[in-house]
Amino acid sequence: MPAVANIVLADAQATPVNHTFIPLGPDSNGVWWFEDQSAGSAEIGWNRISVELKRPRNPAPGQTSRERMSRAKIGIHTPKLETLGNTSAGYTPPPTIAYIARANVELMLPERGTLQDRKDLRKYTEKVLADANISLVIEQLQSYF
């Protein structure tokens, strides 16, 4: 079991900046949350990472490993705040989320799979996001032709 630690990710700026996501702990559903608190004081707008691992329940008599699967879910949540000016009364309204860009990756890991199967799947997942054509789909919203 890995010890909980900060997660450091570089952004995609022209001069990349590292963002440190500190562990907040698990929520009531067992999902671990990490938060990048570097974006000023508006907690509502801080980037977050969610990590969840669901293992199969205890086996039942007659059950095979064919249906048994662990699921690792990783989420990246990047809320953007609405740009609000002062009201006619002269005060600034509280921060409001305009939208949230999200990425969710779910790895389905069959119980009968090997360590090498899990390593390959993780590496493929990492590399597919770095693929030039996949980058065009995500960043430029270009479809395949």
VOPA-123517 format. One record per atom (N, C-alpha, C): x, y, z. Coordinates in pm, whole numbers, plus 50000, padded with zeros to 5 digits. Example, Ala and Ser with C-alpha at 12.3 -4.5 7.8 and 13.67 -1.06 7.14 Angstrom:
<recs>
513194943150780 512304955050780 513204967050780 512854977550708 513674989450714 512905000350787 
</recs>
This chain:
<recs>
500844988450000 500005000050000 500895012350000 500695021449902 501545033349899 501175043150010 502175049650064 501925060250162 501425072450088 500465079150145 499935091150081 501025101850078 501115108749963 502125119149944 501595129349845 502255140749840 501905150849742 502055145149601 501245150449508 501365147149366 501755160049296 502845159949220 503325171849150 503135169949001 502385179148938 502125178648794 502475192048732 503115191548616 503415203848541 502215207348454 501935220348439 500845224648351 501355225648207 500525230748118 500865231547976 501185245847931 501605254348022 501975267947987 503245267947901 503525278947832 504735279947751 505965277247837 505965282547957 506975279048057 506245271248165 506345257948161 505545249848254 505805253148400 504735252748475 504785255148619 504335242248688 505085237948787 504685226248865 503605230148965 502615221448976 501535223349073 501585211749170 501575214849299 501635204649402 500245202349459 499755190249442 498455186349493 498685179349627 498195185549734 498405179849867 497225170749904 497495159849975 496415150750011 495485156950115 494185155750089 493175160250185 492635148550266 492725136650211 492195124750276 491005119350200 490455108350249 489315102250180 488005108950221 487055108950126 485715113750159 484885102150214 483605104150234 482765093750295 482595081450206 482935082650077 482865071249985 484205064349966 485235068850039 486545062750026 487385068249912 486915078749846 487675085049738 488695094549799 489965092649764 491015101549814 491035114149730 491205125749795 491245138649727 492575145449752 493085151749647 494315159649651 493965173249593 494575183849648 494175197449610 495395206149585 495345213649476 496375223549444 495905236949500 496515241049611 496065253049681 496855265449640 497555264949527 498405276149487 497645287349417 496405285249383 495665295149304 494935305249391 495645312249475 495025322749555 494185317249669 493195325049708 492445321549828 491055315949800 490685314649674 489335309849642 489295294649638 489085288549754 489095273949765 488165267449663 487055274049632 486095268549537 486725266549399 487785273749367 488405272949236 489685264849230 490045258149338 491295250349339 491155237549258 492205234149183 492255221749107 492335210049205 491735198849166 491735186849251 491985174249170 492485164349239 492645150849183 491875141549275 491135132249215 490445121949294 491015108349256 491165099749356 491705086349335 490825076449411 490315066549338 489435056649399 489855042749352 489915033449444 490175019549409 489055011049468 488345003949381 487304994849425 487764980749393 487854972649495 488254958749479 487014950049480 487084938049422 485894929449423 485524925349565 484254922949585 483764918449715 484304904449744 484054899849866 484464886349902 483844876449804 484614866249764 484074856649668 482934848349728 482034844449640 480904836049680 481124821849630 480524812149693 480674798349646 480244797149500 481064790149423 480764787849281 481164799249189 481594810349244 481964821949162 483344819449100 483514824248977 484824823348913 485444837248909 486714837748877 487394850648869 487044858248742 486284851948652 485934858248524 485194871448544 484294871948641 483504884248662 484144893748762 485174889148831 485754897048939 486764906948883 486614919648922 487454930048866 487674941248967 488894946248975 489184958449050 489044970148954 488654981549006 488514993548924 489275004948991 490215010448918 490955022148965 490445034148887 489945044148957 489405056148893 490235068148935 490745075348837 491535087448861 490805099048794 490585109648866 489905121348811 490755133848831 490695142548732 491325155748742 490215165948722 490075175148815 488975184748817 489585198748820 489305206748717 489905220148707 488825230848694 488245235148806 487215245548800 487785259048758 487005266448682 487375280048642 486325289548699 486815300248760 485915309748824 485375319948725 484155323848747 483525334348668 484225347448698 484455355548597 485065368648618 483945378448647 483915383048771 482855391948814 483455405148862 482835415848823 483285428948869 482525433048992 482705445449031 481975450749146 480515452849110 479655451249207 478235453849186 477985468849194 476765472949163 476435487249171 476535492349314 476455483049410 476575486949551 478035488249592 478975484549502 480385486449530 481105474749594 480455463249604 481155451849663 481365440949556 482375432649578 482665421749485 481905409349530 481135403149439 480395391249478 481335379549511 480885369749585 481745358349619 482115350449494 483235343049499 483655335249383 482565325549338 482405324449206 481415315749147 482085307449038 481805294649033 482375286148929 481655288548797 482425291348692 481885293048558 481715279448491 482735270948502 482695257548444 483815249248505 483735236248485 484775227148535 485185217848421 486445218548379 486985208948284 487445196848364 487095184848316 487395172748392 487975161948301 488785153548362 489245141248296 488995129948394 488435119148344 488205107348427 488755095248354 489615088148421 490195076048366 489815064648458 489255054148401 488915042348479 489665030448419 490455024148502 491185012248461 490465000248520 490024991148435 489334979148482 490334967748478 490614962448596 491714953048615 491174939448658 491054930048562 490514916848595 491344910048704 490664903348793 491334896548903 492344886348852 492064880048742 492974869848690 494104875848606 494094889048585 495164895648512 496474895148588 497554896548515 498884895948576 499404909848608 500454910348685 501124923048713 501554929648582 502074921748489 502494927448361 501314933248283 500144926848290 498944932348226 498634946148282 498714947648415 498404960448479 499454970948443 500724966948439 501784976248400 501584981048257 501284971748166 501064975448025 499894985148011 498784982148080 497614990848069 497915004848120 498605005948232 498965019148285 499855026648187 500835019848130 501755026248036 501025030447909 500155021847855 499375025447736 498505037747765 497895038047883 497045049347920 497855062247924 499025061447983 499925073047990 500315077747850 500715068447766 501245071847634 500175076447536 498965070847546 497925074847451 497595089647465 497675094947587 497395109147606 498505118047551 499685112447529 500805120047473 500865118747321 500035110047262 500035108147117 499625120947045 500315124146937 500075136646864 498635137746814 498095127046758 496725127646706 495695128546819 495935121546928 495025122647043 495085136747100 496265142847099 496395156747144 495545166047060 495505163946927 494665172346840 493175170446871 492785158246900 491385155746935 491025163347062 491895162547164 491585168647294 491745183947289 492875188647239 493185202947247 492525211347139 492485206147016 491945213946904 490525209646866 489995199646938 488665194346911 488525189646766 489605184046712 489595178846575 489235164046579 488365160146487 487975146246479 488815139146373 488815126046377 489495118346273 488725119346143 489435118146031 488755118045900 489115105745825 
</recs>
